[in-house]
Amino acid sequence: MDAFTAGLLQRIKATQSDLSKARETGDDYLADVEQAELEDLQRLAAEHGVAVTAA
C-alpha cells in the first residue's frame, strides 16, 4: 500500500470516528461537517481506485 492510499484510509477512519462522536453527543452541525468530509474522502478514494471497507 502506498503512502497516498494509507493516508486516505486513515483520514476516512478518523472522520468516521469523529462523525460517530458528533452524532452521539447530538452536535448536528459537527455531524453535518463530518458527513460532508467523509463524502469528499470517499469520492476521492473512488476516483483513485481505493477500496473503502465499511467500519
C-alpha positions in Angstrom: 0.0 0.0 0.0 1.4 3.4 -0.9 1.5 6.5 1.3 -1.4 8.1 -0.5 -3.7 5.1 0.0 -2.7 4.6 3.6 -3.2 8.3 4.4 -6.5 8.4 2.7 -7.8 5.3 4.5 -6.5 6.7 7.8 -8.4 10.0 7.2 -11.6 8.1 6.4 -11.3 6.1 9.5 -10.7 9.2 11.7 -13.6 11.0 10.0 -15.9 8.1 10.6 -15.0 8.1 14.2 -15.5 11.9 14.5 -18.8 11.6 12.8 -20.0 8.9 15.3 -18.9 11.0 18.2 -20.7 14.1 16.9 -23.9 12.1 16.4 -23.6 10.5 19.9 -23.3 14.0 21.5 -26.1 15.4 19.5 -23.9 18.0 17.7 -25.9 18.3 14.5 -23.7 21.0 12.9 -20.5 19.0 13.5 -22.2 15.8 12.3 -23.1 17.6 9.1 -19.5 18.9 8.7 -18.0 15.4 9.3 -20.6 13.8 6.9 -19.6 16.2 4.2 -15.9 15.5 4.8 -16.5 11.8 4.7 -18.3 12.0 1.4 -15.5 14.0 -0.1 -12.9 11.5 1.1 -15.0 8.6 -0.2 -15.3 10.4 -3.6 -11.6 10.9 -3.7 -11.0 7.2 -2.9 -13.3 6.1 -5.7 -11.6 8.4 -8.2 -8.3 6.8 -7.4 -9.5 3.2 -7.2 -9.0 2.9 -3.4 -11.4 0.3 -1.9 -13.0 1.6 1.3 -14.4 -1.0 3.6 -17.3 -0.3 5.9 -16.2 0.3 9.5 
